[in-house]
Amino acid sequence: MLFVKQDKLKTGMRLARPIYNKDGVLLYERNSKLTAQGIESIKNFGLIGIFILEPAEPVPPMTQADIDFERFQTMNVFSIQEELEKILQTRRVSKMPTIAANIIKNYGHLDKKINFVQNLRSKEDYIYKHSLNVAMLCAMITHVLNMKVDEQLETVQAAVIHDIGKLTVPKSIADKETLSSEEQNAVRAAEVQGFDLIDIVYSSSPNIKRICTQTQRALESLETGEDISNMKMVNGARVMAVAEAFDTMTAMQVEKAPESEVATLKHLLDHPEVFDSQIVEGLIRSINILTPGVSIELNTGEKALVITANEQNILEPMILMFGDNSIIDLSNRREYGDLEIKDIMKTMDNRYVMDIDMLKKQGIKIEEPEYVTAPGEKGDTE
């Protein structure tokens, strides 16, 4: 699989992932070949580029839930962009309640974990994709923790709007990798103005602003060293701090590589003064991370497969070593105290490398995902 920038695309290249328009209509299916019209459409969408399959490469497996997830993200990124820009212009909320309700309807009532796959972001669409992902994570976490309906709705709306102030940062500053102290102050001033705007548009729901400001203060304390132990955080802020940090660290960007979910979880668990352990547990119960079949790399450089997840400590599952097919229980710290998971192995488009067949050959039975066949694949009847 290769990531090809839009100006390097050529007709005949095969798509690794589906492409939807802002209404969620499927334009190009996985495994379909690019046409001149398709390349022009991709440029018009403003996509940086797309993931392309190499000539003999099989189509990466996707479940129906994965496909629905991708479609939902595409549609709602456009909706959030339109809404935030309208709020900046009119200082009034228009479709925000509908956007939040839609996120909760689709991801705030799930009865099982999902694959939370990060899409590639550019500087132009980062805030919109980030806001959506934080909102989706908040919807899932508040659900598994059985938080009140009104708290869930407030938290999701706060997640969608929390970065609105950053949209007013001058492009000359926003595009920079490293900021001077003066430029950092300009960004901070924009964020404060954003919170003031949130206060205005949500004057009847003061918790929305409270969630946003408390979340930012909590996250900033990691850098400033401020003692926030006496800060009475509302539940929504406790949830959003975890969701915000998780999405920020694992975000897939052109400019830098994302942190692994393992490193991110360790960071969250190492700072309970900021990231409430119950909320982190809610995150773990919401998304698939170290599940059976996932390929991992250990701190020794060895590779292995997860056989059985550890519900008590997600970072210590039962694993199958690639080198000698030995089975190791990482929760046995007396014997394997120096061994730990360093990273999750992924494809170039940020999906987990799964090896269900390897487990089958070892006689290990697991619940196998039901994958959707792409057009042109073996087994496709069309």
C-alpha positions as CSV (number, residue, x, y, z in Angstrom):
1,M,0.0,0.0,0.0
2,L,1.2,3.5,-0.9
3,F,0.1,7.0,0.0
4,V,0.0,9.0,-3.2
5,K,-0.5,12.8,-3.2
6,Q,-3.2,14.1,-5.5
7,D,-0.8,15.6,-8.0
8,K,0.9,12.2,-8.4
9,L,-2.3,10.1,-9.0
10,K,-2.6,8.2,-12.3
11,T,-5.5,6.5,-14.0
12,G,-5.6,2.8,-13.3
13,M,-4.4,3.0,-9.7
14,R,-6.6,0.9,-7.3
15,L,-8.2,2.5,-4.2
16,A,-7.4,1.0,-0.8
17,R,-10.3,2.7,0.9
18,P,-13.7,3.9,-0.2
19,I,-14.4,7.6,-1.1
20,Y,-17.7,9.3,-0.1
21,N,-19.1,12.7,-0.8
22,K,-20.3,15.0,1.9
23,D,-23.8,13.5,1.8
24,G,-22.3,10.0,2.4
25,V,-22.9,8.8,-1.2
26,L,-20.3,6.2,-2.2
27,L,-18.4,7.6,-5.1
28,Y,-15.5,5.1,-5.4
29,E,-15.4,1.7,-3.9
30,R,-12.4,-0.1,-2.5
31,N,-10.4,-1.9,-5.3
32,S,-11.9,0.3,-8.0
33,K,-9.5,1.8,-10.5
34,L,-9.0,5.6,-10.8
35,T,-10.3,7.3,-13.9
36,A,-9.4,10.8,-15.1
37,Q,-12.8,12.0,-13.8
38,G,-12.1,10.3,-10.4
39,I,-8.7,12.1,-10.1
40,E,-10.4,15.4,-10.8
41,S,-13.0,14.7,-8.2
42,I,-10.4,13.9,-5.6
43,K,-8.7,17.2,-6.3
44,N,-12.0,19.1,-6.0
45,F,-12.7,17.4,-2.6
46,G,-9.5,19.0,-1.3
47,L,-8.0,15.6,-0.4
48,I,-4.2,15.7,0.2
49,G,-4.0,12.3,-1.5
50,I,-5.3,8.8,-1.1
51,F,-4.1,5.3,-0.2
52,I,-3.4,3.2,-3.3
53,L,-3.0,-0.6,-3.6
54,E,0.2,-1.9,-5.2
55,P,-0.4,-4.0,-8.4
56,A,-0.7,-7.5,-6.7
57,E,-1.7,-6.3,-3.3
58,P,-5.0,-7.8,-1.9
59,V,-7.7,-5.4,-0.6
60,P,-7.4,-4.7,3.1
61,P,-10.2,-6.4,5.1
62,M,-13.0,-4.1,6.4
63,T,-16.1,-5.1,8.3
64,Q,-19.4,-3.4,7.7
65,A,-18.9,-1.4,10.9
66,D,-15.6,-0.2,9.6
67,I,-17.2,1.0,6.4
68,D,-20.1,2.7,8.3
69,F,-17.5,4.4,10.5
70,E,-15.6,5.8,7.5
71,R,-18.8,7.0,5.8
72,F,-20.0,8.6,9.0
73,Q,-16.8,10.5,9.5
74,T,-16.8,11.9,6.0
75,M,-20.4,13.2,6.3
76,N,-20.0,14.7,9.7
77,V,-16.7,16.4,9.1
78,F,-18.4,18.5,6.4
79,S,-21.4,19.2,8.7
80,I,-19.1,20.3,11.5
81,Q,-17.1,22.5,9.2
82,E,-20.2,24.3,8.0
83,E,-21.7,24.7,11.5
84,L,-18.5,26.1,13.1
85,E,-18.0,28.5,10.2
86,K,-21.6,29.7,10.5
87,I,-21.3,30.1,14.3
88,L,-18.2,32.3,13.7
89,Q,-20.2,34.4,11.2
90,T,-23.6,34.7,13.0
91,R,-22.6,34.0,16.7
92,R,-25.6,31.6,16.8
93,V,-26.0,27.9,16.9
94,S,-27.9,26.4,14.0
95,K,-27.4,22.6,13.5
96,M,-25.3,21.8,16.5
97,P,-28.0,20.0,18.4
98,T,-28.7,17.9,15.4
99,I,-25.0,17.1,14.8
100,A,-24.6,16.1,18.5
101,A,-27.8,14.0,18.5
102,N,-26.6,12.2,15.3
103,I,-23.3,11.4,16.9
104,I,-25.0,10.0,20.0
105,K,-27.5,8.1,17.9
106,N,-24.7,6.3,16.0
107,Y,-22.0,6.0,18.7
108,G,-23.6,6.8,22.0
109,H,-25.6,3.6,22.3
110,L,-23.2,0.9,21.2
111,D,-23.3,-2.6,22.7
112,K,-19.8,-3.6,21.7
113,K,-16.3,-2.1,21.0
114,I,-15.5,-0.7,17.6
115,N,-12.3,-0.2,15.6
116,F,-11.5,3.5,16.0
117,V,-9.4,4.1,12.8
118,Q,-7.7,7.5,12.5
119,N,-7.9,9.1,9.0
120,L,-5.1,11.2,7.6
121,R,-5.4,14.9,8.5
122,S,-4.1,18.1,6.9
123,K,-3.7,21.5,8.6
124,E,-6.8,22.6,6.7
125,D,-9.1,20.0,8.1
126,Y,-7.4,19.0,11.3
127,I,-9.8,20.9,13.7
128,Y,-12.9,19.5,12.1
129,K,-11.7,15.9,12.1
130,H,-10.3,16.3,15.6
131,S,-13.6,17.8,16.9
132,L,-15.6,15.0,15.4
133,N,-13.4,12.2,16.8
134,V,-13.3,13.7,20.3
135,A,-17.1,14.0,20.1
136,M,-17.5,10.4,19.0
137,L,-15.2,9.2,21.8
138,C,-17.1,11.2,24.3
139,A,-20.4,9.7,23.1
140,M,-19.0,6.2,23.6
141,I,-17.3,6.8,27.0
142,T,-20.4,8.5,28.5
143,H,-22.5,5.6,27.3
144,V,-20.4,2.8,28.8
145,L,-20.2,4.8,32.1
146,N,-24.0,5.2,32.1
147,M,-23.8,9.0,32.5
148,K,-27.0,11.0,32.4
149,V,-28.5,11.8,29.0
150,D,-28.2,15.6,29.5
151,E,-24.5,15.2,30.5
152,Q,-23.8,13.1,27.4
153,L,-25.4,15.7,25.1
154,E,-23.6,18.6,26.8
155,T,-20.3,16.7,26.6
156,V,-20.7,15.8,22.9
157,Q,-21.6,19.4,22.0
158,A,-18.7,20.8,23.9
159,A,-16.4,18.4,22.1
160,V,-17.7,19.6,18.7
161,I,-17.2,23.3,19.5
162,H,-14.3,23.3,21.9
163,D,-11.6,24.3,19.3
164,I,-13.7,27.0,17.5
165,G,-11.3,29.7,18.6
166,K,-8.4,28.1,16.8
167,L,-10.2,28.7,13.5
168,T,-9.5,32.4,13.9
169,V,-5.8,32.0,14.2
170,P,-4.1,33.7,11.2
171,K,-3.0,31.2,8.6
172,S,0.6,32.5,8.7
173,I,0.7,31.3,12.3
174,A,-1.5,28.2,12.1
175,D,0.7,26.7,9.3
176,K,3.9,26.9,11.3
177,E,5.5,23.9,13.0
178,T,7.3,25.9,15.7
179,L,5.8,29.0,17.2
180,S,7.5,31.9,18.9
181,S,6.3,33.0,22.4
182,E,4.5,35.9,20.7
183,E,2.8,33.5,18.3
184,Q,1.8,31.2,21.1
185,N,0.2,34.1,22.9
186,A,-1.8,34.8,19.7
187,V,-3.1,31.2,19.6
188,R,-3.9,31.4,23.3
189,A,-5.8,34.7,22.8
190,A,-7.8,33.1,19.9
191,E,-8.7,30.1,22.2
192,V,-9.9,32.5,24.9
193,Q,-12.0,34.4,22.4
194,G,-13.4,31.1,21.3
195,F,-14.5,30.2,24.8
196,D,-16.1,33.7,25.1
197,L,-18.0,32.9,21.9
198,I,-19.1,29.6,23.3
199,D,-20.3,31.4,26.4
200,I,-22.5,33.6,24.2
201,V,-24.0,31.0,21.9
202,Y,-24.6,28.6,24.8
203,S,-25.7,31.2,27.4
204,S,-28.5,28.9,28.5
205,S,-26.2,25.9,28.9
206,P,-23.2,27.2,30.9
207,N,-21.8,23.7,31.3
208,I,-20.7,23.7,27.7
209,K,-18.2,26.4,28.2
210,R,-17.3,24.9,31.6
211,I,-16.4,21.6,30.0
212,C,-14.2,23.3,27.4
213,T,-12.3,25.5,29.8
214,Q,-11.8,22.9,32.5
215,T,-10.6,20.4,29.9
216,Q,-8.0,22.9,28.6
217,R,-6.8,23.8,32.1
218,A,-6.4,20.1,33.0
219,L,-4.4,19.3,29.9
220,E,-2.3,22.4,30.3
221,S,-1.4,21.4,33.8
222,L,0.7,18.6,32.4
223,E,3.0,21.3,30.9
224,T,2.7,24.0,33.5
225,G,2.9,21.8,36.6
226,E,-0.2,23.4,38.1
227,D,-1.8,21.5,40.9
228,I,-5.4,20.9,39.8
229,S,-6.3,18.4,42.6
230,N,-8.7,21.0,44.1
231,M,-10.4,21.8,40.8
232,K,-13.9,20.4,40.8
233,M,-14.2,19.2,37.3
234,V,-17.6,18.4,35.9
235,N,-18.1,14.9,34.5
236,G,-18.1,16.2,30.9
237,A,-14.6,17.8,31.4
238,R,-13.2,14.6,32.9
239,V,-14.5,12.6,29.9
240,M,-13.3,15.2,27.3
241,A,-9.8,15.4,28.8
242,V,-9.3,11.7,28.1
243,A,-10.9,11.8,24.6
244,E,-9.0,15.0,23.7
245,A,-5.6,13.6,24.7
246,F,-6.3,10.2,23.1
247,D,-7.3,11.7,19.7
248,T,-4.5,14.3,19.7
249,M,-1.8,11.8,20.4
250,T,-3.0,9.1,18.0
251,A,-3.9,11.5,15.2
252,M,-2.6,10.6,11.8
253,Q,-1.0,13.7,10.2
254,V,1.1,14.5,7.1
255,E,3.7,16.4,9.2
256,K,4.3,13.8,11.9
257,A,3.8,10.2,12.9
258,P,1.1,9.4,15.4
259,E,1.8,7.9,18.9
260,S,0.7,4.3,19.2
261,E,-2.4,3.5,21.2
262,V,-0.2,1.6,23.6
263,A,2.0,4.6,24.3
264,T,-1.1,6.8,24.5
265,L,-2.8,4.5,27.1
266,K,0.4,4.4,29.1
267,H,0.5,8.2,29.1
268,L,-3.1,8.4,30.3
269,L,-2.7,5.8,33.0
270,D,0.6,7.5,34.2
271,H,-1.3,10.7,34.9
272,P,-4.3,9.9,37.1
273,E,-4.3,13.5,38.4
274,V,-5.5,14.7,35.0
275,F,-7.0,11.6,33.4
276,D,-9.5,9.9,35.8
277,S,-8.9,6.2,35.9
278,Q,-12.6,5.4,35.5
279,I,-12.8,7.5,32.4
280,V,-9.7,5.8,30.9
281,E,-11.4,2.5,31.7
282,G,-14.5,3.8,29.8
283,L,-12.3,4.5,26.8
284,I,-10.8,1.0,27.0
285,R,-14.3,-0.5,27.1
286,S,-15.3,1.5,24.0
287,I,-12.7,0.7,21.4
288,N,-10.7,-2.2,20.2
289,I,-7.0,-2.0,21.0
290,L,-5.2,-5.2,22.0
291,T,-7.7,-7.7,20.7
292,P,-7.1,-11.3,19.5
293,G,-5.3,-11.4,16.2
294,V,-3.6,-8.1,16.5
295,S,0.1,-8.1,15.6
296,I,2.4,-6.4,18.1
297,E,6.0,-5.5,18.7
298,L,7.7,-6.0,22.1
299,N,10.3,-3.9,23.8
300,T,12.8,-6.6,22.9
301,G,12.2,-6.0,19.2
302,E,10.4,-9.4,18.9
303,K,7.0,-9.7,17.1
304,A,4.0,-11.5,18.5
305,L,0.2,-11.9,18.2
306,V,-2.4,-11.2,20.8
307,I,-4.3,-14.4,21.7
308,T,-6.5,-13.4,24.6
309,A,-7.2,-9.9,25.8
310,N,-6.7,-9.1,29.4
311,E,-9.8,-7.4,30.8
312,Q,-8.1,-6.5,34.1
313,N,-5.0,-4.9,32.5
314,I,-5.3,-4.3,28.7
315,L,-1.5,-3.9,28.4
316,E,-0.9,-7.5,29.6
317,P,-2.6,-9.9,27.2
318,M,-1.8,-13.5,26.4
319,I,0.5,-13.5,23.3
320,L,1.9,-15.9,20.7
321,M,5.5,-15.3,19.8
322,F,6.3,-15.3,16.1
323,G,9.9,-16.6,16.6
324,D,9.2,-19.9,18.4
325,N,5.4,-20.1,18.6
326,S,5.7,-20.0,22.4
327,I,2.7,-18.6,24.4
328,I,3.4,-16.0,27.0
329,D,1.1,-14.5,29.6
330,L,2.3,-10.9,30.0
331,S,0.3,-10.6,33.3
332,N,2.8,-13.1,34.8
333,R,5.1,-10.3,35.9
334,R,7.2,-12.6,38.1
335,E,8.4,-14.5,35.0
336,Y,8.0,-11.8,32.3
337,G,8.4,-8.6,34.3
338,D,10.9,-7.1,31.8
339,L,8.7,-7.9,28.7
340,E,6.1,-5.4,27.6
341,I,4.3,-4.3,24.5
342,K,6.0,-1.4,22.7
343,D,3.7,-0.9,19.7
344,I,0.9,-2.2,17.6
345,M,1.9,-3.2,14.0
346,K,-0.1,-1.3,11.4
347,T,-0.7,-1.0,7.7
348,M,0.3,2.3,6.1
349,D,-3.3,3.6,6.3
350,N,-3.2,3.1,10.1
351,R,-5.2,-0.1,10.4
352,Y,-4.1,-2.9,12.7
353,V,-2.2,-5.8,11.1
354,M,-4.4,-8.8,11.9
355,D,-3.3,-12.4,11.5
356,I,-6.3,-14.6,12.3
357,D,-4.9,-17.4,10.1
358,M,-1.8,-17.8,12.3
359,L,-4.0,-18.3,15.3
360,K,-6.1,-20.9,13.4
361,K,-3.0,-22.9,12.5
362,Q,-2.1,-23.0,16.2
363,G,-5.5,-24.4,17.0
364,I,-6.6,-21.2,18.8
365,K,-10.2,-20.4,18.4
366,I,-11.4,-16.7,18.4
367,E,-14.4,-14.9,17.2
368,E,-13.5,-14.0,13.7
369,P,-14.7,-10.6,12.2
370,E,-17.1,-10.8,9.4
371,Y,-15.5,-8.9,6.5
372,V,-17.2,-7.3,3.6
373,T,-15.9,-8.3,0.1
374,A,-14.9,-5.5,-2.1
375,P,-15.9,-5.5,-5.9
376,G,-13.3,-7.5,-7.9
377,E,-12.1,-9.5,-4.9
378,K,-12.1,-13.3,-4.9
379,G,-15.6,-14.4,-3.8
380,D,-17.3,-11.3,-5.2
381,T,-20.4,-12.3,-7.2
382,E,-20.8,-9.1,-9.1
